Amino acid sequence: MINKNNIVRRKSKKIYVGNVPIGGDAPIAVQSMTNTKTTDVMATVKQIQDLAKAGADIVRVSVPTMEAAEAFKLIKEQVKIPLVADIHFDYRIALKVADYGVDCLRINPGNIGKEERIRAVIDKAFEKNIPIRIGVNGGSLEKDIQSKYGEPTAEALVESAMRHVDILQKYNFDNFKVSVKASDVFLAIDAYRLLAKKIDQPLHLGITESGGLRSGSIKSAVGLGILLSEGIGDTLRVSLAADPVHEIKAAFDILKSLKIRARGINFIACPTCSRQEFDVIGTINTLEERLEDITVPMDVSIIGCVVNGPGEAEVSDLGIAGSNNKSAFYEDGKRQRERFDNGEIIERLEKKIRAKASMISNKLNIKEY
């Protein structure tokens, strides 16, 4: 039972990355980035397809050289999901991939160069009607800003961003979004809060270089969760030193936990104790793996005993409350007459979940919301 939240989103301008709206009243878009060699076209296309299957709305691809730009052209021809080209140092690469159909250009103010280079990118973006992301990063600030502040601060990140916002606005270009990422959670939070008060452009959220799968997911959940709960953010990436498919899963878990955007099953499971009447951990792990293909949002509670089991099941779409030999089964918050043998819970609950997902999908005519 997906309940709504009380979050009031910051008002922002709506732009489009390909056919995906960013900002305004659009759903918060989930992004990831490939970690293959872009010149390995086959591997990069495969990873993009895997990310799209996992639920990504947008995928970013690093384009460090002109050779990679030529590979990007071949990649773009083979995928449907909008692609962002990640550009550093050489503005001419941005011009090249714009001609090859890129859906958005990410430029780094810390290394893209002088205003005339940015002007060339703006002119090309105007010509092709594609947005730009001003992507500020605490690890690559301009040298004069580094000297001024001594170390990355929220004010330093925002000054870098606003310097380039001013350039884009100077040339009447407003088709852009902004990010001010840092690896420190509090630094990133403060920077985004400060920036949100200064502009109404869409904000791309991220805790950059957050770490491996476990630590990075937690760090991102804390930082992004705080910002999202305050209504800040229009698109996000969870940056992990891991298979990028995990970034998509983590991003949706964050959005799901805040009841901002749901995709797939929200499992509620107890941490288990000696009162459990069936193998809760084995059950939840197996069902999560088997049901990854379900995109319909629903809550499923799997509780090992009658202490909290009935209460959780009563606010879930489907639920199990453990009992001796046979466990109680709930649907739409109501206890059903049928009971599940504890040794058959996985198989029977999987069937119930798939049937429920089909029913919800047909009723609402949606895959996610």
N, C-alpha and C positions, 0 to 999 in steps of 0.2 A: 504494500500500500504506500505509494509514493506521495508523501505529504509535501506541501509547498514550504518555502522558507520565507522569512521576513526581511530578506536582504533588499536594500534599495540600491540599485546599480547607479553608478556615476553616469551622467549623461555624456554621451560622446558622439562624434560624427561617425556615420556609417560609410565604410569603404568596401571595396570588393577585391579579394584575391582570387582571380579566376571567377568562378561562380559562387564562391563562399563569402557571405557577408561578414564583416568584422566591425563591431561597434554598434551603436544605436540600440535597437531592440533585438539584435541578432543573438542567437545562442553563442555562448563562449566557445570559440573554435579551439580544437586540440591539434597541436602540431608536433612533429618530430623532425629529426635530421638524419640523413644517411651517414654511415661511417665507413662505407666502402671507398675504394679509389674511384673517383668519378670517371676516370678513363677506362675503367672496367665496366663497360656499358651493361653487359649481361648481369653482373652481380648487383649493380646499382638499380637496374630495373626490377630485379627480383626483390630487393629489399623494399623498394617503394611499393610494390604490389603487396608485400607482406604487411607493411604499415597501413595501407589502405584497407586491407582485410581486417586488421585489428581495430579499425575505427578512426584512423587519422583523417582530419579534414584537409590538411595541408602538409606538404613535406618540403623541407629545405635541403638543398644540395650545395655542397661546397664547390666553388669553381675557381681554383687557385691559378690556373694557367690558361693560355689560349688553346692548348691541346684539350684541356678539360672543357672549355667552351664548345669545341667541336663535338666532343662526346655528349655534352648536355643536349645539343640539338638532336642527336639520335635517341637519347633517353626520353626527351619530351615527346617525340613522335610515338612512343610506345606505351605511354601511361595517360590516364585520364585525370588523375587527381592534380589539383593546382600545385605548381612547383615554385619555390622561392630560391633564387640564386644568391648564395652567400659570397659577397665580394669584399676582398681586402686588398689594399695597396694599389692595384691597377684598375683605374676607372674604365679603361678601354674594354676590359672584360665585360663590364656591365653593359656597355653599348652593344657588344657582340651578342650576348645572350638575349638582350631585348629584341634583337632582330630574329632570334630563334624561337620566340614565343613564350619567354618566361612570364610568369604570372605576377611576380613581385621581385623587387631588387632590395636586398639587404646591404646597406653600406655601413662601414664602421668609421665614425667621425675621427677616431684616433689615428687612422692610417690612410684614409682615402685621398688626402692631399688638399690642395688649395681650392679656393672658391670657384675658379674657372673650371676645374675638373668636376666639381659638384654641379655646376651650371650645365655642363655637357650631359651629365646623367639626367638632370631635370628635363632638359630639352627632349631627350630620347624618351623619357617616361611620358611626357606630354604627347609626343608623337604616337606612341604605342598604347596610350591610355592604361598604363600599369602603375600600381602604387609603389612607393618606396618605404622601407623600414629604416629609420634611423636607429641603429643598434649600438648603443653605448655599452661598454664593458669595463668594469673596474680594473681589469688587468691590462688595458690598452688605451688609457686616456692620453690626450694630447700632452706633449712635453711641457707646454707652458702652464697647463692646468695642473699637472703633477707638481711642477715647481711652486705654483701658487699655494696649493693646499698641503703639499708634503706627502700626502698619502690619499688613497681613495676615500672620499667622504660622500655623503648624500648630496651635499651642495656641489661638489666637484662633478659628480655624474650628471646632475641636472644642468649645470652650467654647460657642459659639453653638449648635452642634448639640445638645450635652448639655442646655443650658438648655431646649430644646423637647422633647427626649426626656423630661426630667423632668416636664414639663407633661403630655405624653401619658400617661406612666405614672401620674401622680397621679390621672388619671381612668380608670385601668385599661384604657387603649387600647394594644394591642400589635400592631395590624394596620398596621404602618408600616415603611418603609425610609428610609435616610438617605444623603445625598450631601454631600461637603465638597469642592467643586470650586474649583480655582484655575487661572489661566492659566500659572503657573510650574510646571514639571514637578516639581521637587524639593519645592516647597511642597505640591503636591497629594499626592505620594507620602507625605511625612511625616505629613500630616493623616490620610490614610486608614489608615496604619499605626497611628497613635495611637488613632484611633476604633475600629479593629478589636479593640483590646485592651479596650475599655470596654463594648461592647454586643454582643449576639448577633443583632441585627436584620440583615436583608439590606442590603447596601451597593450603591448605584448609583454606578458609576465614571464619571469623565469628567475630561478636561482642558478646562476651559471656555475659550471664545474662543481656540482654539488656532491659528487662522490660516486661510489659504487651503487649496486642495486639496492641494498638495504639502507645504508646510511644516506644515500642521495635521495631516495624516496621519502624518507622521514624528514630530512632537511627541507625538501621541496614542499612536503605536505604542511609543515609548520609555517614556512614563509608565505607560500602562495595561499594557504588556507586563511591566514590572517587578512591578507589583502582582499581576497575574494569575499570574505565575510563582511568587509567594509564597503563592498560594491565596486572595488577597483579592479579593473582588468577586463579585456575584451577577447583575448586569445592567450594561450599559454603553451609553454613547452616545459616538461620535466626533463632536465638534462642529467643523464646517467652515464656512467662508464660501464655500459652493459648493452646487450642487444636492444636496439632502439624500440623494438616492439614493446618492451617493458615500460618505456616512456609513455606510450599510449595507455596502457593498462593503469599505470600509476595516475596519470592525468584524469582519467575517468573516475578512478576511485576517489580522488580528491573532490571532483565536482559532485560525484554521487553522495559523498558523505555530507556535503553542504546542501544537498537537495537543490543544486543549481541545474544540473543536467545529468540525466541518467542514461546509461547504456548497459544493458545486460542485468544480471542478477545481483542484488545487494544481499549477500549472505550475512545473517546474524547467527553467530555460533559461540557457544560458551567455551571458556578456556579449559574446561573439564576439571573434575575432582573425583574423589572416591564415590560420589553419589551417582556418577554417570551409569546409565543402564545399557548403553551401547557405545561403540567406538566412534565418538564424535569427531575426533581428529582425522581418522581414516575416512570417515564419511564426507566431511567438508572438503578434504583434499581431493578425493576422487570426483566429487560432483563439480567442483570448480574446474577441474581439468576436462571432464566430459562435456560440460555445458558452456564452454567458451564460445561456441557458435551462437548462443542465444543473445540477441541484441535487444529484445523487448525488456523494458524496465519492470522489475518486480522485486518484492522483498520476500526472502525465504529464511525462516528461522529454524535452526537445528540445535536444540537444547537437550542436554543429556539426562535431565531429571525434572521432577515436578515442582521444584522451587521457583524457577523463573520461566520454565518451559511454557506453561499455559499463558502467562502474561505476554510474553514475546509473540507467541503464535496468534494471539488475539489482535495484534496490530500488524500482522504480516499477511501477504497474499496466500502463502502456504507455510505450514509449520509442523514441526515434530516436537513433542514433549516426551522425553524418555520415561518409560515405566518398565516394570519387571516383565520380561519375556516379550510383551507386546507394548508398543508405544502409541500414544494418542496422535491422531492426524487432524490438522486444522486446515480449513480453506476459507478464505475471505473472513478470517477472524473467528470462525465458528467451528467448534469441535464436531467432527464427523463420526458417524456410527462405526465406520470401518477403522480397524487398528492394524498397524504394521508389525509383523514379526520382526524382532530386532535384528535378525540375520538377513532380512530382506529389505531393509530401509533404503539402501542405495538404489537398487533396481526399481523399487516401487516409487520412490520419490522422484527419480529421474523421469519416469513416465508421466507422473503428475505435473512436473514442472514443464515438460515439453508440451503437454496438452494445454496447460494454462497459458503458456506463451503464445501458442497458436490462437487461442480464444481471444486473448487481449489484443494481439496483432490484428485479427480480423475485425474486432469490435471498434478499435480506434483507428485502424488503417494507418498505422505508423510502425516504424522500426525502432525509433528512439525519440526522446524529447528531453 
